[in-house]
Amino acid sequence: MIGYYVHHQGRGHLHRAMCVASRTPDPVTLLSSLPRPAAWAGSWVSLPTDTADDPLDPTAQGRLHWVPLHHPGHRERMGIIAQWIRRESPSLFVSDVSVEAAALARLMGVPVVVMAMRGDRKDPAHRLGYDLADALLAPWPHTVPEPGWPPHWHAKTIHTGSISRYDGRPRPPAAAAPATKEVVVMLGAGGTHLTEDHLREAQRTTPDWTWTVLGGRAPEHRAGGGPAPDGGSPSTWLDDPWPILCRAQVVVTHAGQNAVAECAAARVPVVVIPEERPHGEQHATARALRAAGLATVRESWPAAEEWPALLAEAAALPDRWEQWSPGDGADRAARLLTDLAARPTRRTACVPR
């Protein structure tokens, strides 16, 4: 049995976990406070939320990320994970991602794999999580490593390339060329600073492009539609945007790992505009994409008059997505989990003092 903790922010952690777990021969239990997806047929452990408006010492004086004192939801959450580990005695525990869940599993004597994230991870909590892990899974190619990692992190890192639910999916049949080119704006479920005015002005200066806006937040986390350009359709949450991604001439998206992985799987030209996230994660991903020549990157939303040239630049960029998205990222991750789960327990001799 393998336990797999799934973080509740956005949808990328869940999509990735389901991709990897479905390719793992060992039974996998997902543990998360997200709603259980209908597509997941395996074991699922529902965790209570532990959010708090005014938490008391949530970082344990800077040593951890989220351990609020005297919080019943947090206590129940960690207790459920501990009870599951005690009951099931898993051979391996995967954290995607929580330093606290990883540390709890390791404290209970279970080998741990941590899904690595880009950005500045040299804070005490991340150092603890990455140091104690038996292996780090990096869902990006080894050709664009994250700079600044200590050697012992690199030594135990498996670079899988991106992991997407769309890896290997055939493209839909090509339709007749439309009268105008289409740019798809794909927003994530983790929140965005993009406004209706931003979209309206971009659309105004690109009359030869049709703008389609997807996302914002998943239905269970938002009320009503998201921002929409004047004269366009309201933003729509689609559980499966694959056909729209494949027909787009350009996709404009943030730099979340899942969004980039889905665009890479579709082999579509992309304008990447990173959102502000903890530890500079999306800006770090954007820098890696720019360095590899994989995407057109802007650090913030461009001025309206920049969009005609920007879309033309993105559409003309050669397709190098195979470097980022080899198509077998989930298989590579699953092989690592299978190998680690089958590893005999290592024993260290006790030497009397």
C-alpha positions as CSV (number, residue, x, y, z in Angstrom):
1,M,0.0,0.0,0.0
2,I,1.2,3.5,-0.9
3,G,-0.2,6.6,0.8
4,Y,-0.4,9.8,-1.4
5,Y,-1.1,13.1,0.2
6,V,-2.8,15.6,-2.2
7,H,-2.7,19.4,-1.4
8,H,-6.0,21.2,-1.8
9,Q,-4.7,24.4,-3.6
10,G,-5.8,24.4,-7.3
11,R,-6.3,21.2,-9.2
12,G,-2.8,20.4,-10.4
13,H,-1.8,18.3,-7.4
14,L,-4.9,16.1,-7.7
15,H,-4.5,15.6,-11.5
16,R,-0.9,14.7,-11.1
17,A,-1.6,12.3,-8.2
18,M,-4.3,10.5,-10.2
19,C,-2.0,10.2,-13.2
20,V,0.8,8.6,-11.2
21,A,-1.4,6.4,-9.0
22,S,-3.2,5.0,-12.0
23,R,0.1,3.7,-13.3
24,T,1.3,2.2,-10.1
25,P,0.7,-1.5,-9.6
26,D,0.6,-1.2,-5.8
27,P,-2.7,-0.1,-4.3
28,V,-2.7,3.7,-3.7
29,T,-4.8,5.6,-1.2
30,L,-5.2,9.4,-1.8
31,L,-5.5,11.6,1.3
32,S,-6.9,15.1,0.8
33,S,-9.4,17.7,1.9
34,L,-10.4,18.2,-1.8
35,P,-13.8,16.6,-2.8
36,R,-13.3,13.1,-4.0
37,P,-13.4,13.1,-7.8
38,A,-15.8,10.8,-9.5
39,A,-13.0,9.5,-11.8
40,W,-11.1,8.1,-8.8
41,A,-12.0,4.5,-8.2
42,G,-9.4,3.8,-5.6
43,S,-9.2,4.3,-1.8
44,W,-9.7,7.9,-0.6
45,V,-9.3,9.4,2.8
46,S,-11.1,12.7,3.4
47,L,-9.3,15.2,5.6
48,P,-10.9,18.1,7.4
49,T,-9.7,21.6,6.5
50,D,-7.4,23.5,8.9
51,T,-7.7,27.0,7.6
52,A,-7.8,29.8,10.2
53,D,-8.3,33.6,9.9
54,D,-6.2,34.4,13.0
55,P,-3.9,31.3,13.6
56,L,-1.7,31.1,16.7
57,D,1.9,30.4,15.9
58,P,1.1,28.6,12.6
59,T,4.8,28.1,11.6
60,A,6.2,26.9,15.0
61,Q,8.4,29.9,15.2
62,G,9.5,29.6,11.6
63,R,10.4,26.0,11.6
64,L,7.3,24.6,9.7
65,H,4.7,25.9,7.3
66,W,1.3,25.3,8.9
67,V,0.8,23.9,12.4
68,P,-1.6,26.4,14.1
69,L,-1.8,25.8,17.8
70,H,-5.1,24.6,19.4
71,H,-6.8,24.2,16.0
72,P,-9.2,21.3,16.1
73,G,-9.3,20.9,12.3
74,H,-5.5,20.6,12.2
75,R,-5.4,18.2,15.1
76,E,-8.1,16.0,13.5
77,R,-6.4,16.2,10.1
78,M,-3.0,15.0,11.4
79,G,-4.7,12.4,13.6
80,I,-6.5,10.9,10.6
81,I,-3.3,10.6,8.6
82,A,-1.6,9.0,11.6
83,Q,-4.4,6.6,12.2
84,W,-4.4,5.6,8.5
85,I,-0.6,5.0,8.6
86,R,-1.0,2.9,11.8
87,R,-3.8,0.9,10.4
88,E,-2.5,0.3,6.9
89,S,1.3,0.2,7.5
90,P,2.1,1.6,4.1
91,S,5.3,0.7,2.4
92,L,5.7,4.3,1.1
93,F,4.2,7.8,1.6
94,V,4.1,10.5,-1.1
95,S,3.7,14.1,-0.2
96,D,2.4,16.5,-2.9
97,V,2.8,18.6,-1.1
98,S,3.1,19.2,2.7
99,V,6.2,19.3,4.8
100,E,4.0,18.4,7.8
101,A,2.5,15.3,6.2
102,A,5.9,14.2,5.0
103,A,7.4,14.7,8.5
104,L,4.6,12.9,10.2
105,A,4.9,9.8,7.9
106,R,8.7,9.7,8.5
107,L,8.3,10.1,12.2
108,M,6.1,7.0,12.0
109,G,8.8,5.1,10.3
110,V,7.5,5.2,6.7
111,P,9.8,6.0,3.7
112,V,8.8,9.3,2.1
113,V,8.8,10.7,-1.5
114,V,8.3,14.4,-1.8
115,M,7.1,16.1,-5.0
116,A,9.6,18.9,-5.6
117,M,8.5,22.4,-6.4
118,R,10.4,25.2,-8.1
119,G,11.3,28.4,-6.4
120,D,13.2,29.3,-3.3
121,R,12.9,26.2,-1.1
122,K,15.8,27.0,1.3
123,D,13.6,27.9,4.2
124,P,13.8,25.7,7.3
125,A,10.6,23.9,6.6
126,H,11.4,23.0,3.0
127,R,14.9,22.0,4.0
128,L,13.4,19.6,6.6
129,G,11.0,18.1,4.1
130,Y,13.5,17.7,1.2
131,D,16.3,16.5,3.6
132,L,14.2,13.7,5.1
133,A,12.8,12.5,1.8
134,D,14.1,9.2,0.5
135,A,13.6,10.6,-3.0
136,L,12.5,13.9,-4.7
137,L,10.2,13.8,-7.7
138,A,10.8,16.8,-10.0
139,P,8.1,17.1,-12.7
140,W,10.4,19.0,-15.1
141,P,13.3,17.8,-17.3
142,H,16.9,17.4,-16.0
143,T,18.0,19.9,-18.7
144,V,16.5,22.8,-16.8
145,P,17.3,22.0,-13.2
146,E,16.3,24.3,-10.4
147,P,19.4,26.4,-9.5
148,G,20.7,26.6,-6.0
149,W,19.8,23.2,-4.7
150,P,22.4,21.5,-2.5
151,P,24.2,18.4,-4.0
152,H,22.4,15.9,-1.7
153,W,19.0,17.1,-3.1
154,H,20.2,16.6,-6.7
155,A,21.6,13.2,-5.8
156,K,18.2,11.8,-4.9
157,T,16.1,13.6,-7.5
158,I,14.3,11.9,-10.3
159,H,13.4,14.3,-13.1
160,T,10.3,12.9,-14.8
161,G,9.5,15.7,-17.2
162,S,6.0,17.2,-16.9
163,I,3.1,15.0,-15.8
164,S,-0.3,15.6,-17.4
165,R,-3.6,13.8,-17.7
166,Y,-3.3,14.5,-21.4
167,D,0.0,12.7,-22.0
168,G,-0.5,10.3,-24.9
169,R,-4.1,11.5,-25.7
170,P,-4.7,11.8,-29.5
171,R,-5.5,15.3,-30.7
172,P,-9.0,15.9,-32.0
173,P,-9.5,15.9,-35.8
174,A,-8.5,19.2,-37.2
175,A,-11.5,21.4,-38.1
176,A,-11.7,23.8,-41.0
177,A,-9.5,26.9,-40.5
178,P,-11.6,29.6,-38.7
179,A,-12.0,33.1,-40.1
180,T,-10.1,34.5,-37.1
181,K,-7.3,33.0,-35.0
182,E,-8.1,31.9,-31.5
183,V,-6.3,32.8,-28.3
184,V,-7.3,30.8,-25.2
185,V,-6.8,32.4,-21.8
186,M,-6.5,29.5,-19.3
187,L,-6.9,30.6,-15.7
188,G,-6.1,28.2,-12.8
189,A,-8.2,27.1,-9.9
190,G,-5.7,28.6,-7.5
191,G,-6.7,32.2,-8.0
192,T,-5.7,35.0,-10.4
193,H,-5.0,38.8,-10.4
194,L,-6.4,39.1,-13.9
195,T,-9.2,41.5,-14.3
196,E,-12.0,42.1,-16.8
197,D,-10.4,45.3,-17.9
198,H,-7.1,43.5,-18.7
199,L,-9.0,41.2,-21.0
200,R,-11.2,43.8,-22.6
201,E,-8.2,46.0,-23.5
202,A,-6.2,43.1,-24.9
203,Q,-9.2,42.0,-27.1
204,R,-9.7,45.6,-28.3
205,T,-6.2,45.8,-29.7
206,T,-6.3,42.4,-31.4
207,P,-9.4,42.4,-33.7
208,D,-8.1,39.6,-35.8
209,W,-8.1,37.2,-32.8
210,T,-11.0,35.6,-31.0
211,W,-10.5,35.4,-27.3
212,T,-11.8,32.4,-25.2
213,V,-11.5,32.5,-21.5
214,L,-11.4,29.3,-19.4
215,G,-11.2,28.7,-15.7
216,G,-10.9,31.0,-12.7
217,R,-12.0,28.6,-10.0
218,A,-13.7,25.2,-10.0
219,P,-17.5,25.3,-9.6
220,E,-17.5,24.2,-6.0
221,H,-15.1,27.1,-5.1
222,R,-16.7,30.0,-6.9
223,A,-20.0,31.7,-7.5
224,G,-20.9,32.9,-10.9
225,G,-18.7,33.3,-14.0
226,G,-15.2,34.8,-14.0
227,P,-13.9,37.8,-15.9
228,A,-14.8,38.2,-19.6
229,P,-13.7,40.6,-22.3
230,D,-16.4,42.9,-23.7
231,G,-18.4,41.1,-26.3
232,G,-17.0,37.7,-25.3
233,S,-18.3,34.8,-23.3
234,P,-17.9,34.7,-19.5
235,S,-15.1,32.5,-18.3
236,T,-16.1,28.9,-18.1
237,W,-14.7,26.1,-15.9
238,L,-14.2,23.0,-18.0
239,D,-13.2,19.7,-16.4
240,D,-11.7,18.8,-19.8
241,P,-10.3,21.7,-21.8
242,W,-8.3,19.5,-24.1
243,P,-10.2,20.1,-27.4
244,I,-10.1,23.9,-26.9
245,L,-6.3,23.8,-26.1
246,C,-5.7,21.8,-29.2
247,R,-7.6,24.1,-31.5
248,A,-5.9,27.3,-30.1
249,Q,-3.3,29.2,-32.1
250,V,-1.9,30.6,-28.8
251,V,-2.7,29.9,-25.1
252,V,-2.2,32.6,-22.5
253,T,-1.7,31.1,-19.0
254,H,0.0,31.3,-15.7
255,A,3.0,29.3,-14.8
256,G,1.4,26.6,-12.5
257,Q,3.0,23.2,-13.1
258,N,-0.3,21.6,-14.2
259,A,-1.2,24.4,-16.6
260,V,2.2,24.3,-18.2
261,A,2.0,20.5,-18.4
262,E,-1.3,20.5,-20.2
263,C,-0.2,23.1,-22.7
264,A,3.0,21.1,-23.3
265,A,1.0,17.9,-23.9
266,A,-1.1,19.8,-26.4
267,R,2.1,21.2,-28.1
268,V,0.5,24.6,-28.3
269,P,2.3,28.0,-28.4
270,V,2.1,29.7,-25.0
271,V,2.4,33.1,-23.5
272,V,3.2,32.5,-19.8
273,I,2.5,35.2,-17.3
274,P,3.4,34.0,-13.8
275,E,1.1,34.6,-10.8
276,E,2.5,35.5,-7.4
277,R,2.8,32.3,-5.4
278,P,4.7,31.4,-2.2
279,H,8.4,31.0,-2.6
280,G,8.3,32.5,-6.1
281,E,7.3,29.1,-7.6
282,Q,5.6,30.4,-10.8
283,H,8.3,33.0,-11.5
284,A,10.9,30.3,-11.2
285,T,9.0,28.1,-13.7
286,A,8.6,31.0,-16.1
287,R,12.4,31.6,-16.0
288,A,13.0,27.9,-16.8
289,L,10.6,28.0,-19.7
290,R,12.2,31.2,-21.1
291,A,15.8,29.8,-20.6
292,A,14.8,26.6,-22.6
293,G,13.1,28.6,-25.4
294,L,9.8,26.8,-24.8
295,A,7.4,29.7,-24.2
296,T,7.0,33.4,-24.6
297,V,7.2,34.8,-21.1
298,R,6.2,38.1,-19.6
299,E,6.6,38.8,-15.8
300,S,3.3,40.8,-15.6
301,W,0.2,41.4,-17.8
302,P,1.4,43.3,-20.9
303,A,0.0,46.7,-21.9
304,A,-2.8,46.5,-24.4
305,E,-0.7,47.8,-27.3
306,E,1.8,45.0,-26.8
307,W,-0.6,42.2,-27.5
308,P,-0.6,42.1,-31.4
309,A,3.2,41.6,-31.5
310,L,3.2,39.4,-28.5
311,L,0.7,36.9,-30.0
312,A,2.5,36.9,-33.3
313,E,5.8,36.2,-31.4
314,A,4.3,33.3,-29.5
315,A,2.7,31.8,-32.6
316,A,6.0,31.8,-34.4
317,L,8.0,30.1,-31.7
318,P,9.3,26.7,-32.7
319,D,7.7,23.7,-31.0
320,R,10.2,22.4,-28.5
321,W,7.7,21.1,-26.0
322,E,8.9,17.5,-26.2
323,Q,11.9,18.6,-24.1
324,W,9.5,19.5,-21.2
325,S,6.8,16.9,-21.9
326,P,8.3,13.6,-23.0
327,G,4.9,12.0,-22.5
328,D,5.9,9.3,-20.0
329,G,6.3,11.5,-16.9
330,A,3.7,9.6,-14.9
331,D,5.2,6.3,-15.9
332,R,8.6,7.4,-14.7
333,A,7.2,8.5,-11.4
334,A,5.2,5.3,-11.0
335,R,8.3,3.2,-11.5
336,L,10.1,5.1,-8.8
337,L,7.3,4.6,-6.3
338,T,7.1,0.9,-7.2
339,D,10.8,0.4,-6.8
340,L,10.9,2.3,-3.4
341,A,7.8,0.5,-2.1
342,A,9.5,-2.9,-2.9
343,R,12.8,-1.9,-1.3
344,P,13.6,-4.1,1.7
345,T,13.7,-2.3,5.0
346,R,17.1,-1.0,5.7
347,R,18.5,-1.9,9.1
348,T,21.2,-0.1,10.9
349,A,23.2,-2.0,13.5
350,C,23.1,-0.5,17.0
351,V,26.6,-0.1,18.3
352,P,26.8,0.1,22.1
353,R,28.5,3.2,23.5
